[in-house]
Amino acid sequence: MSFSVGIVGLPNVGKSTLFKALTKKEIDISNYPFCTIDPNVGIVKVPDERLEKLAKFSESAKIIPTAIEFVDIAGLVKDAHKGEGLGNKFLANIREVEMIVHIVRGFEDGKITHVNNKINPKDDLETINTELILADIETVNKRLVKTEKEARSGDKEAILFKSVLEKYKSALEDEQMANTVELDKNEKIASKGFQLLTSKPILYIVNVNENQEIDKDKILPEIENKIFLPVKFEMDLSELSKEEALEFRKETSLDKNISGLDELIIKCYDLLNLMTFLTTGKDETRAWTVKKNSTAPQAGSAIHGDFEEKFIKASVINWQELLNSGSWHNAIEKGTLRTEGKEYIVQDGDVVEFKI
């Protein structure tokens, strides 16, 4: 299962540089026969240190990580919702992704012009958010015309759709994103077909220089989901070994054990409400992507559709408990390897063997 993340931003904010940095971490496995599907699409592995440890435990022949697809979406300009620049392509591409990474420029560089001739992350953000909101208002208004007619006939589904659309319309016209609208369970189900751009989860990247002195509390303080990332520097580090990159990182203000790119990938995975369960054996150790709160049969469907339909039970153990046990036999003896049924909610880090 692969989920797609669209990278958006104004011209010259570092969008394509970020994409290049990420796709140098691309993987080539049987599930993804083409690492680069298109010139602007790449499959990127989700960092997971558990895989190597489990593979060593099982003496696995290969390791297969889970992955996220990144899409370098056409640059955006003001009035994109009217088709200006590559606006139509931008809006069409962004409807197809599950999540948005919105990059804004926080670095000074006289050699790289800014489309607005000034460095202001908040202005960058507002330009794109405004275009997304205006595009969504147009979508909602068109849908409402049809839905209102159907609702007047007493159609219950149309009445529900109309209620949700009106909530979105009110928020959007108040310059609020669709993802800020509170919906109940039935309304959330009804809203999935609307494909609103601002209903998607968004992670904001502030592109800075690696030694730039910044007051992070004063840059986009109203935004919770944001990362400060020296994109060009991270691209350069991605060409080095893990050990070399760590040494270079320690010489900067970054000084952290995880690369900024890995932090970004993991954050995307989390905002998409995803988790990983694992399978391990002689042939392979593998990570599988499922939505959080998936039952055992639902998680099994990530491996094969028959696993959900024909599910009987699952043997489950936390990955660390398995390693601590020393062997499968010891895990059984200690009772840490459990048998779970159809109602079991799979946890991140579970090693699972399905019985069908």
Contacts in CASP RR format, 6 or more apart in sequence:
PFRMAT RR
TARGET T0000
AUTHOR 0000-0000-0000
METHOD contacts of the structure
MODEL  1
MSFSVGIVGLPNVGKSTLFKALTKKEIDISNYPFCTIDPNVGIVKVPDER
LEKLAKFSESAKIIPTAIEFVDIAGLVKDAHKGEGLGNKFLANIREVEMI
VHIVRGFEDGKITHVNNKINPKDDLETINTELILADIETVNKRLVKTEKE
ARSGDKEAILFKSVLEKYKSALEDEQMANTVELDKNEKIASKGFQLLTSK
PILYIVNVNENQEIDKDKILPEIENKIFLPVKFEMDLSELSKEEALEFRK
ETSLDKNISGLDELIIKCYDLLNLMTFLTTGKDETRAWTVKKNSTAPQAG
SAIHGDFEEKFIKASVINWQELLNSGSWHNAIEKGTLRTEGKEYIVQDGD
VVEFKI
1 66 0 8 1.000
1 288 0 8 1.000
1 289 0 8 1.000
1 290 0 8 1.000
1 302 0 8 1.000
2 31 0 8 1.000
2 32 0 8 1.000
2 43 0 8 1.000
2 67 0 8 1.000
2 68 0 8 1.000
2 69 0 8 1.000
2 289 0 8 1.000
3 68 0 8 1.000
3 69 0 8 1.000
3 98 0 8 1.000
3 99 0 8 1.000
3 272 0 8 1.000
3 274 0 8 1.000
3 289 0 8 1.000
4 68 0 8 1.000
4 69 0 8 1.000
4 70 0 8 1.000
4 71 0 8 1.000
4 96 0 8 1.000
4 97 0 8 1.000
4 98 0 8 1.000
4 99 0 8 1.000
5 68 0 8 1.000
5 69 0 8 1.000
5 70 0 8 1.000
5 71 0 8 1.000
5 97 0 8 1.000
5 98 0 8 1.000
5 99 0 8 1.000
5 100 0 8 1.000
5 101 0 8 1.000
5 268 0 8 1.000
5 272 0 8 1.000
6 70 0 8 1.000
6 71 0 8 1.000
6 72 0 8 1.000
6 73 0 8 1.000
6 93 0 8 1.000
6 94 0 8 1.000
6 97 0 8 1.000
6 99 0 8 1.000
6 100 0 8 1.000
6 101 0 8 1.000
7 15 0 8 1.000
7 18 0 8 1.000
7 19 0 8 1.000
7 70 0 8 1.000
7 71 0 8 1.000
7 72 0 8 1.000
7 73 0 8 1.000
7 101 0 8 1.000
7 103 0 8 1.000
8 15 0 8 1.000
8 73 0 8 1.000
8 75 0 8 1.000
8 76 0 8 1.000
8 90 0 8 1.000
8 94 0 8 1.000
8 100 0 8 1.000
8 101 0 8 1.000
8 102 0 8 1.000
8 103 0 8 1.000
8 128 0 8 1.000
9 15 0 8 1.000
9 75 0 8 1.000
9 76 0 8 1.000
9 102 0 8 1.000
9 103 0 8 1.000
9 104 0 8 1.000
9 124 0 8 1.000
9 128 0 8 1.000
10 75 0 8 1.000
10 76 0 8 1.000
10 77 0 8 1.000
10 104 0 8 1.000
10 105 0 8 1.000
10 114 0 8 1.000
10 115 0 8 1.000
10 116 0 8 1.000
10 124 0 8 1.000
10 127 0 8 1.000
10 128 0 8 1.000
11 75 0 8 1.000
11 77 0 8 1.000
11 115 0 8 1.000
12 105 0 8 1.000
12 112 0 8 1.000
12 113 0 8 1.000
12 114 0 8 1.000
12 115 0 8 1.000
13 103 0 8 1.000
13 104 0 8 1.000
13 105 0 8 1.000
13 114 0 8 1.000
13 124 0 8 1.000
13 207 0 8 1.000
14 103 0 8 1.000
14 105 0 8 1.000
14 207 0 8 1.000
14 231 0 8 1.000
14 232 0 8 1.000
15 72 0 8 1.000
15 75 0 8 1.000
15 103 0 8 1.000
16 72 0 8 1.000
17 231 0 8 1.000
17 232 0 8 1.000
17 235 0 8 1.000
18 101 0 8 1.000
18 103 0 8 1.000
18 205 0 8 1.000
18 207 0 8 1.000
18 229 0 8 1.000
18 231 0 8 1.000
18 235 0 8 1.000
19 40 0 8 1.000
19 70 0 8 1.000
19 72 0 8 1.000
20 235 0 8 1.000
21 231 0 8 1.000
21 234 0 8 1.000
21 235 0 8 1.000
21 238 0 8 1.000
21 261 0 8 1.000
22 42 0 8 1.000
22 44 0 8 1.000
22 70 0 8 1.000
22 261 0 8 1.000
22 264 0 8 1.000
22 265 0 8 1.000
23 35 0 8 1.000
23 36 0 8 1.000
23 42 0 8 1.000
23 44 0 8 1.000
23 70 0 8 1.000
24 235 0 8 1.000
24 238 0 8 1.000
24 239 0 8 1.000
25 44 0 8 1.000
25 45 0 8 1.000
25 238 0 8 1.000
25 261 0 8 1.000
25 265 0 8 1.000
26 35 0 8 1.000
26 36 0 8 1.000
26 42 0 8 1.000
26 43 0 8 1.000
26 44 0 8 1.000
26 45 0 8 1.000
27 35 0 8 1.000
27 43 0 8 1.000
27 44 0 8 1.000
27 45 0 8 1.000
27 65 0 8 1.000
27 67 0 8 1.000
28 35 0 8 1.000
29 64 0 8 1.000
30 64 0 8 1.000
31 64 0 8 1.000
31 67 0 8 1.000
32 43 0 8 1.000
32 67 0 8 1.000
35 42 0 8 1.000
35 43 0 8 1.000
36 42 0 8 1.000
36 43 0 8 1.000
37 43 0 8 1.000
37 69 0 8 1.000
40 71 0 8 1.000
40 72 0 8 1.000
40 73 0 8 1.000
41 69 0 8 1.000
41 70 0 8 1.000
41 71 0 8 1.000
41 72 0 8 1.000
42 69 0 8 1.000
42 70 0 8 1.000
42 71 0 8 1.000
43 67 0 8 1.000
43 68 0 8 1.000
43 69 0 8 1.000
44 67 0 8 1.000
44 68 0 8 1.000
44 69 0 8 1.000
44 70 0 8 1.000
44 265 0 8 1.000
45 65 0 8 1.000
45 66 0 8 1.000
45 67 0 8 1.000
45 265 0 8 1.000
46 65 0 8 1.000
46 66 0 8 1.000
46 67 0 8 1.000
46 68 0 8 1.000
46 265 0 8 1.000
46 266 0 8 1.000
46 269 0 8 1.000
46 276 0 8 1.000
46 287 0 8 1.000
46 289 0 8 1.000
47 65 0 8 1.000
47 258 0 8 1.000
47 262 0 8 1.000
47 265 0 8 1.000
47 266 0 8 1.000
48 65 0 8 1.000
48 66 0 8 1.000
48 276 0 8 1.000
48 287 0 8 1.000
50 278 0 8 1.000
50 287 0 8 1.000
50 319 0 8 1.000
50 349 0 8 1.000
51 63 0 8 1.000
51 65 0 8 1.000
51 278 0 8 1.000
51 285 0 8 1.000
51 286 0 8 1.000
51 287 0 8 1.000
52 63 0 8 1.000
53 319 0 8 1.000
53 323 0 8 1.000
54 60 0 8 1.000
54 278 0 8 1.000
54 280 0 8 1.000
54 285 0 8 1.000
54 319 0 8 1.000
54 322 0 8 1.000
54 323 0 8 1.000
54 351 0 8 1.000
55 62 0 8 1.000
55 63 0 8 1.000
55 280 0 8 1.000
55 285 0 8 1.000
57 280 0 8 1.000
57 322 0 8 1.000
57 323 0 8 1.000
57 326 0 8 1.000
58 280 0 8 1.000
58 281 0 8 1.000
58 282 0 8 1.000
58 285 0 8 1.000
59 281 0 8 1.000
59 282 0 8 1.000
60 280 0 8 1.000
60 281 0 8 1.000
60 282 0 8 1.000
60 283 0 8 1.000
60 284 0 8 1.000
60 285 0 8 1.000
61 282 0 8 1.000
61 283 0 8 1.000
61 284 0 8 1.000
62 283 0 8 1.000
62 284 0 8 1.000
62 285 0 8 1.000
63 284 0 8 1.000
63 285 0 8 1.000
63 286 0 8 1.000
64 284 0 8 1.000
64 285 0 8 1.000
64 286 0 8 1.000
64 287 0 8 1.000
65 286 0 8 1.000
65 287 0 8 1.000
66 276 0 8 1.000
66 287 0 8 1.000
66 288 0 8 1.000
66 289 0 8 1.000
67 289 0 8 1.000
68 265 0 8 1.000
68 268 0 8 1.000
68 269 0 8 1.000
68 272 0 8 1.000
70 101 0 8 1.000
71 93 0 8 1.000
71 96 0 8 1.000
71 97 0 8 1.000
73 90 0 8 1.000
73 93 0 8 1.000
73 94 0 8 1.000
73 97 0 8 1.000
74 86 0 8 1.000
74 87 0 8 1.000
74 89 0 8 1.000
74 90 0 8 1.000
74 93 0 8 1.000
75 86 0 8 1.000
75 90 0 8 1.000
76 86 0 8 1.000
76 87 0 8 1.000
76 90 0 8 1.000
76 127 0 8 1.000
76 128 0 8 1.000
76 131 0 8 1.000
77 84 0 8 1.000
77 85 0 8 1.000
77 86 0 8 1.000
77 87 0 8 1.000
77 115 0 8 1.000
78 84 0 8 1.000
78 127 0 8 1.000
78 131 0 8 1.000
79 131 0 8 1.000
80 86 0 8 1.000
80 87 0 8 1.000
80 90 0 8 1.000
80 91 0 8 1.000
80 131 0 8 1.000
80 135 0 8 1.000
81 87 0 8 1.000
81 91 0 8 1.000
81 131 0 8 1.000
81 134 0 8 1.000
81 135 0 8 1.000
81 138 0 8 1.000
83 91 0 8 1.000
91 135 0 8 1.000
91 197 0 8 1.000
94 100 0 8 1.000
94 132 0 8 1.000
94 197 0 8 1.000
95 195 0 8 1.000
95 197 0 8 1.000
97 200 0 8 1.000
98 200 0 8 1.000
98 201 0 8 1.000
98 272 0 8 1.000
99 200 0 8 1.000
99 201 0 8 1.000
99 202 0 8 1.000
99 203 0 8 1.000
99 268 0 8 1.000
99 271 0 8 1.000
99 272 0 8 1.000
100 197 0 8 1.000
100 200 0 8 1.000
100 201 0 8 1.000
100 202 0 8 1.000
100 203 0 8 1.000
101 202 0 8 1.000
101 203 0 8 1.000
101 205 0 8 1.000
101 264 0 8 1.000
101 268 0 8 1.000
102 125 0 8 1.000
102 128 0 8 1.000
102 202 0 8 1.000
102 203 0 8 1.000
102 204 0 8 1.000
102 205 0 8 1.000
103 204 0 8 1.000
103 205 0 8 1.000
103 206 0 8 1.000
103 207 0 8 1.000
103 231 0 8 1.000
104 121 0 8 1.000
104 124 0 8 1.000
104 125 0 8 1.000
104 204 0 8 1.000
104 205 0 8 1.000
104 206 0 8 1.000
104 207 0 8 1.000
104 220 0 8 1.000
105 114 0 8 1.000
105 119 0 8 1.000
105 121 0 8 1.000
105 124 0 8 1.000
105 207 0 8 1.000
106 119 0 8 1.000
106 121 0 8 1.000
106 206 0 8 1.000
106 207 0 8 1.000
106 208 0 8 1.000
106 212 0 8 1.000
106 214 0 8 1.000
106 219 0 8 1.000
107 119 0 8 1.000
107 207 0 8 1.000
107 208 0 8 1.000
107 209 0 8 1.000
107 212 0 8 1.000
107 230 0 8 1.000
108 119 0 8 1.000
108 209 0 8 1.000
116 123 0 8 1.000
116 124 0 8 1.000
116 127 0 8 1.000
121 206 0 8 1.000
121 219 0 8 1.000
121 220 0 8 1.000
122 220 0 8 1.000
125 204 0 8 1.000
125 220 0 8 1.000
125 223 0 8 1.000
129 177 0 8 1.000
129 198 0 8 1.000
130 175 0 8 1.000
132 177 0 8 1.000
132 197 0 8 1.000
132 198 0 8 1.000
133 172 0 8 1.000
133 175 0 8 1.000
133 176 0 8 1.000
133 177 0 8 1.000
133 198 0 8 1.000
135 197 0 8 1.000
136 168 0 8 1.000
136 172 0 8 1.000
136 178 0 8 1.000
136 196 0 8 1.000
136 197 0 8 1.000
136 198 0 8 1.000
136 199 0 8 1.000
137 169 0 8 1.000
137 172 0 8 1.000
137 173 0 8 1.000
139 194 0 8 1.000
139 195 0 8 1.000
139 196 0 8 1.000
140 165 0 8 1.000
140 168 0 8 1.000
140 169 0 8 1.000
140 172 0 8 1.000
140 194 0 8 1.000
140 196 0 8 1.000
141 169 0 8 1.000
143 161 0 8 1.000
143 165 0 8 1.000
143 194 0 8 1.000
144 162 0 8 1.000
144 165 0 8 1.000
144 166 0 8 1.000
144 169 0 8 1.000
147 158 0 8 1.000
147 161 0 8 1.000
147 162 0 8 1.000
147 165 0 8 1.000
148 162 0 8 1.000
150 158 0 8 1.000
150 161 0 8 1.000
151 158 0 8 1.000
151 159 0 8 1.000
151 161 0 8 1.000
151 162 0 8 1.000
157 190 0 8 1.000
160 186 0 8 1.000
160 187 0 8 1.000
160 190 0 8 1.000
161 190 0 8 1.000
163 187 0 8 1.000
164 183 0 8 1.000
164 187 0 8 1.000
164 190 0 8 1.000
164 191 0 8 1.000
164 194 0 8 1.000
165 194 0 8 1.000
167 181 0 8 1.000
167 183 0 8 1.000
167 187 0 8 1.000
168 178 0 8 1.000
168 181 0 8 1.000
168 191 0 8 1.000
168 194 0 8 1.000
168 196 0 8 1.000
171 177 0 8 1.000
171 178 0 8 1.000
171 180 0 8 1.000
171 181 0 8 1.000
172 178 0 8 1.000
172 198 0 8 1.000
177 198 0 8 1.000
177 199 0 8 1.000
177 202 0 8 1.000
178 196 0 8 1.000
178 197 0 8 1.000
178 198 0 8 1.000
178 199 0 8 1.000
179 198 0 8 1.000
179 199 0 8 1.000
179 200 0 8 1.000
179 201 0 8 1.000
179 202 0 8 1.000
183 191 0 8 1.000
191 199 0 8 1.000
201 225 0 8 1.000
201 271 0 8 1.000
201 272 0 8 1.000
202 225 0 8 1.000
203 225 0 8 1.000
203 226 0 8 1.000
203 227 0 8 1.000
203 264 0 8 1.000
203 267 0 8 1.000
203 268 0 8 1.000
203 271 0 8 1.000
204 220 0 8 1.000
204 223 0 8 1.000
204 225 0 8 1.000
204 226 0 8 1.000
204 227 0 8 1.000
205 226 0 8 1.000
205 227 0 8 1.000
205 229 0 8 1.000
205 231 0 8 1.000
205 264 0 8 1.000
206 219 0 8 1.000
206 220 0 8 1.000
206 226 0 8 1.000
206 227 0 8 1.000
206 228 0 8 1.000
206 229 0 8 1.000
207 229 0 8 1.000
207 230 0 8 1.000
207 231 0 8 1.000
208 214 0 8 1.000
208 228 0 8 1.000
208 229 0 8 1.000
208 230 0 8 1.000
209 230 0 8 1.000
209 232 0 8 1.000
209 233 0 8 1.000
210 230 0 8 1.000
210 233 0 8 1.000
210 252 0 8 1.000
210 253 0 8 1.000
210 254 0 8 1.000
211 252 0 8 1.000
211 253 0 8 1.000
212 230 0 8 1.000
212 253 0 8 1.000
213 253 0 8 1.000
214 228 0 8 1.000
216 228 0 8 1.000
219 228 0 8 1.000
220 226 0 8 1.000
225 267 0 8 1.000
225 271 0 8 1.000
227 260 0 8 1.000
227 263 0 8 1.000
227 264 0 8 1.000
227 267 0 8 1.000
229 260 0 8 1.000
229 261 0 8 1.000
229 264 0 8 1.000
230 252 0 8 1.000
230 254 0 8 1.000
233 252 0 8 1.000
234 259 0 8 1.000
234 260 0 8 1.000
234 261 0 8 1.000
237 245 0 8 1.000
237 248 0 8 1.000
237 249 0 8 1.000
237 259 0 8 1.000
238 245 0 8 1.000
238 259 0 8 1.000
238 261 0 8 1.000
240 248 0 8 1.000
245 259 0 8 1.000
246 257 0 8 1.000
249 255 0 8 1.000
249 256 0 8 1.000
249 259 0 8 1.000
254 260 0 8 1.000
258 266 0 8 1.000
273 291 0 8 1.000
273 292 0 8 1.000
274 289 0 8 1.000
274 290 0 8 1.000
274 291 0 8 1.000
274 292 0 8 1.000
275 289 0 8 1.000
275 290 0 8 1.000
275 291 0 8 1.000
275 292 0 8 1.000
275 294 0 8 1.000
275 346 0 8 1.000
275 347 0 8 1.000
275 348 0 8 1.000
275 349 0 8 1.000
276 287 0 8 1.000
276 288 0 8 1.000
276 289 0 8 1.000
276 290 0 8 1.000
276 348 0 8 1.000
276 349 0 8 1.000
277 287 0 8 1.000
277 288 0 8 1.000
277 290 0 8 1.000
277 299 0 8 1.000
277 346 0 8 1.000
277 347 0 8 1.000
277 348 0 8 1.000
277 349 0 8 1.000
277 350 0 8 1.000
277 351 0 8 1.000
277 352 0 8 1.000
278 285 0 8 1.000
278 286 0 8 1.000
278 287 0 8 1.000
278 288 0 8 1.000
278 319 0 8 1.000
278 349 0 8 1.000
278 350 0 8 1.000
278 351 0 8 1.000
278 352 0 8 1.000
279 285 0 8 1.000
279 286 0 8 1.000
279 288 0 8 1.000
279 303 0 8 1.000
279 351 0 8 1.000
279 352 0 8 1.000
279 353 0 8 1.000
280 286 0 8 1.000
280 322 0 8 1.000
280 351 0 8 1.000
288 299 0 8 1.000
288 300 0 8 1.000
288 302 0 8 1.000
288 303 0 8 1.000
289 302 0 8 1.000
290 298 0 8 1.000
290 299 0 8 1.000
290 300 0 8 1.000
290 302 0 8 1.000
290 346 0 8 1.000
291 298 0 8 1.000
292 348 0 8 1.000
293 345 0 8 1.000
294 345 0 8 1.000
294 346 0 8 1.000
295 342 0 8 1.000
295 343 0 8 1.000
295 344 0 8 1.000
295 345 0 8 1.000
295 346 0 8 1.000
296 311 0 8 1.000
296 314 0 8 1.000
296 316 0 8 1.000
296 340 0 8 1.000
296 341 0 8 1.000
296 342 0 8 1.000
296 343 0 8 1.000
296 344 0 8 1.000
296 345 0 8 1.000
296 346 0 8 1.000
296 352 0 8 1.000
296 354 0 8 1.000
297 307 0 8 1.000
297 308 0 8 1.000
297 309 0 8 1.000
297 311 0 8 1.000
297 342 0 8 1.000
298 308 0 8 1.000
298 346 0 8 1.000
299 346 0 8 1.000
299 352 0 8 1.000
300 307 0 8 1.000
300 308 0 8 1.000
300 311 0 8 1.000
300 352 0 8 1.000
300 354 0 8 1.000
301 307 0 8 1.000
301 308 0 8 1.000
303 354 0 8 1.000
306 356 0 8 1.000
307 354 0 8 1.000
307 356 0 8 1.000
310 356 0 8 1.000
311 341 0 8 1.000
311 342 0 8 1.000
311 354 0 8 1.000
311 355 0 8 1.000
311 356 0 8 1.000
312 355 0 8 1.000
312 356 0 8 1.000
313 339 0 8 1.000
313 340 0 8 1.000
313 341 0 8 1.000
313 355 0 8 1.000
314 339 0 8 1.000
314 340 0 8 1.000
314 341 0 8 1.000
314 344 0 8 1.000
314 352 0 8 1.000
314 353 0 8 1.000
314 354 0 8 1.000
314 355 0 8 1.000
315 337 0 8 1.000
315 338 0 8 1.000
315 339 0 8 1.000
315 340 0 8 1.000
315 352 0 8 1.000
315 353 0 8 1.000
315 355 0 8 1.000
316 337 0 8 1.000
316 338 0 8 1.000
316 339 0 8 1.000
316 340 0 8 1.000
316 344 0 8 1.000
316 346 0 8 1.000
316 350 0 8 1.000
316 351 0 8 1.000
316 352 0 8 1.000
317 325 0 8 1.000
317 331 0 8 1.000
317 336 0 8 1.000
317 337 0 8 1.000
317 338 0 8 1.000
317 350 0 8 1.000
317 351 0 8 1.000
318 336 0 8 1.000
318 347 0 8 1.000
318 349 0 8 1.000
318 350 0 8 1.000
318 351 0 8 1.000
319 349 0 8 1.000
319 350 0 8 1.000
319 351 0 8 1.000
321 331 0 8 1.000
321 336 0 8 1.000
322 328 0 8 1.000
322 331 0 8 1.000
322 336 0 8 1.000
322 337 0 8 1.000
322 351 0 8 1.000
325 331 0 8 1.000
325 334 0 8 1.000
325 336 0 8 1.000
325 337 0 8 1.000
328 337 0 8 1.000
331 337 0 8 1.000
346 352 0 8 1.000
END
